[in-house]
Structures are given as C-alpha cells and as structure tokens.
Amino acid sequence: MEEPTPPDESDCCNSGCNPCILDVYEEQLRKYKANKADLLHKKGKNCISQTTYTIFKCIERIRHTDNSYLFIFEYYKPYRESTMDSNDRFNEDLHLNYKPGQHFLLRTPEKYYEHFTRAYTPIPFDNLTPLSFCVLIKLYEGGIMSRYLRNIDVGSETLWRGPYYDFDIDYTYKFVLMVAQGTGIAPLYAILKEMLNNDECETFIKLFYCCRSSNDIFLREELYGCLSYWNFTYEVFLSVNDGVNVKYNEIIHDYKLDKGYIKSYLSDKSNRSTRVLICGNDLFIKGVSEDLVELNVSVCTF
Ligand SMILES: Cc1cc2nc3c(=O)[nH]c(=O)nc-3n(C[C@H](O)[C@H](O)[C@H](O)COP(=O)(O)OP(=O)(O)OC[C@H]3O[C@@H](n4cnc5c(N)ncnc54)[C@H](O)[C@@H]3O)c2cc1C
C-alpha cells in the first residue's frame, strides 16, 4: 500500500460527495499505518489515487447510443504538480490499478460551476494503452455533470480520483446471476468479462438486463459477443415495447423483469452455490433485493 497523499482542504467541495475526499484520506492513512510492513514489497505506483486528483486527457470519444458515449481517458499528470513535465510521466514506474466493478469519481474543474463529483465505472475496451481507461456515460437532459461532459472532447483535461468499492470475484460459486438496470451494466460487464476471460472459471453466469427501450440497451454488441462463451447467457427486459429487431440467439422481452421470473430462474439452483449481483438505482436495488430475501442467496449490490 502506498502512503496516501494528503488532499488539499480545498479539494473538499462541501457538496456531500460520497465518499468525501477527506474521509477517504483518514481511512487510507489508518490502513497505511496498520500495514507499513507491506511497503517493503511495494511495486510500481498507481497513477490514480483515492485521496488526490489526477489529470487524465480525453483521447477518444465514441458515440455509443443516441444519448451515451464511450470516453477513453489517458493519464496525463498529477493535479497541482505543475513542475512535472508531461513527458516525464512515463519515467516513473506507473500503473493504472483498479479491480473490475470499482468506480472512479470525476470532478468538475476549477472554473466550472461549483465543484462536484459523479461516479463512473471503467469498463473493458480493446487495445487500451496501459495508463488509460474507458467509461460508458449516459448523458441526461438537465444533468449537471452531463452538461460538463457534453463539452469534453479529444484533448480535454479531466480530474479523477479512485478507485472505490471493494468487491472480489468469488469463483467458488456455481451460478452467478447478474441483474442490471441501465448504466448499471457497467460494473457487471467489467466483472463478467474478467470471469469469462479466466480459463479456470467454471461458474455459469446469467444476466437479466432491464432497459427502458431498445435504444437504452447499452453494450448490446459487446454482450452479444459474449454469447460465444459456454458459460454465459442473458435476457433483456424492456419497459417500452418499441418493436426492436432481435438478433439470432438474442433474448429480448417486451415486458419488465418481475419477482416471479427471478424466482423461477433460481428455483432449481442450490442457494449456497448461487450469488446475485445487482446494479441500478436505489429503488431498483431495493426492489430486486427484497424479492431475494426469502431465497436466502448471497447478494452483492453496486
Ligand atoms: C457507483 C456509481 C457508478 C456509476 N457509474 C456510471 C457509469 O459507468 N456510467 C454512467 O453513465 N453513469 C454512472 N453512474 C451515474 C453517474 O454518477 C451520474 O449520476 C449520472 O452521470 C448523472 O449525473 P448528472 O450530474 O449529469 O445528472 P444529475 O444532475 O445528478 O441529475 C439530473 C437528472 O438526470 C436524471 N438522472 C441522473 N442520474 C440518473 C440515473 N442513474 N438513472 C436515471 N436517471 C438519472 C434524473 O432525472 C435527474 O433528476 C454511476 C453512479 C454511481 C453511484
């Protein structure tokens, strides 16, 4: 574990970010002190930090659906270390370390409104350079970070910190059911790809993906490509029936996922060998988790 760099007092924007940068620092410092011996084995340095901001430049912006983009950001330099030349950044043994399912926080720059942050989840993307990451971002009408992101293009400098959320993939489960809503697919897709790419993985993975309409099926091509793995299938549930064209082997229902459907899927599986991962807004997570209580399965929410 690296010694955490103290944030500037001014890095706290007093807008109730979760987690607050000052609280994260205190927690990291506590862990660092408790694990000082680990430093002897320190290898490389993470170019993104939980306690200070790092500048990443946007190097690609790809339209994904009508209202979403894939943004690729590459490490540029630490925020506020103006003495460091950007060309020096590869002299250090830097890595970009995060686990599938973890998220970063993006902060608006000095001159932009008041400071505030929003969470975004890095997802796998082919041919990423070692110090870059990809995020799928849906832009909302009237959303304040969405307004900032509309102006982000190739070359823009952006401020990030992270990674946050501790989740470890457990390959001992026989079945994993993923239940995602909208952009909640991002962490589950990152975990899915990690599991599918692990030759040792013998877990069968099922995804139930809830979307408003066919235009809101994010990562549709990518998920379809994953059907080539023996241990993955998925079903999409649409709230709006808009006459979507369904591809061979693609299952898209023109109705919402309900309690009965999840129960029936889990009914022939042993509770102890099944884990359910859920990601969506609070209401969605609450609804799905409540339905699972009586089934006594292991549930993780994102
Ligand atoms: C841990 C975590 C990880 C996340 N990862 C991603 C990600 O990878 N990609 C991504 O696009 N988003 C992700 N989000 C959501 C993201 O952080 C923002 O909430 C989103 O981009 C909207 O921010 P905004 O400032 O533009 O909208 P705001 O100004 O916060 O909201 C404006 C309006 O937009 C609508 N809105 C905002 N967020 C949502 C939502 N999630 N669902 C439905 N309506 C909404 C509401 O109508 C709201 O009133 C994640 C959130 C969390 C907590």
The ligand as a Gaussian input file, in Angstrom:
#p B3LYP/6-31G(d) Opt

LIG

0 1
 C      -21.094000       3.894000      -8.049000
 C      -21.700000       4.565000      -9.275000
 C      -21.194000       4.243000     -10.535000
 C      -21.742000       4.873000     -11.672000
 N      -21.241000       4.529000     -12.917000
 C      -21.782000       5.114000     -14.020000
 C      -21.296000       4.791000     -15.335000
 O      -20.363000       3.977000     -15.517000
 N      -21.885000       5.416000     -16.394000
 C      -22.904000       6.332000     -16.239000
 O      -23.396000       6.876000     -17.242000
 N      -23.356000       6.667000     -15.019000
 C      -22.813000       6.102000     -13.918000
 N      -23.286000       6.473000     -12.676000
 C      -24.259000       7.592000     -12.586000
 C      -23.464000       8.922000     -12.606000
 O      -22.634000       9.005000     -11.455000
 C      -24.358000      10.180000     -12.602000
 O      -25.343000      10.037000     -11.623000
 C      -25.014000      10.455000     -13.950000
 O      -23.997000      10.628000     -14.939000
 C      -25.894000      11.718000     -13.905000
 O      -25.134000      12.804000     -13.486000
 P      -25.594000      14.302000     -13.861000
 O      -24.837000      15.235000     -12.965000
 O      -25.468000      14.519000     -15.328000
 O      -27.134000      14.314000     -13.507000
 P      -27.813000      14.982000     -12.197000
 O      -27.705000      16.464000     -12.310000
 O      -27.254000      14.334000     -10.982000
 O      -29.305000      14.510000     -12.391000
 C      -30.178000      15.178000     -13.324000
 C      -31.356000      14.293000     -13.680000
 O      -30.885000      13.227000     -14.507000
 C      -31.589000      12.039000     -14.216000
 N      -30.667000      11.014000     -13.713000
 C      -29.435000      11.212000     -13.197000
 N      -28.837000      10.041000     -12.887000
 C      -29.718000       9.076000     -13.204000
 C      -29.688000       7.660000     -13.150000
 N      -28.591000       6.979000     -12.712000
 N      -30.772000       6.980000     -13.570000
 C      -31.856000       7.637000     -14.050000
 N      -31.955000       8.980000     -14.138000
 C      -30.903000       9.689000     -13.729000
 C      -32.600000      12.356000     -13.195000
 O      -33.793000      12.683000     -13.849000
 C      -32.024000      13.575000     -12.515000
 O      -33.020000      14.316000     -11.923000
 C      -22.770000       5.838000     -11.537000
 C      -23.259000       6.150000     -10.271000
 C      -22.742000       5.523000      -9.148000
 C      -23.289000       5.883000      -7.791000

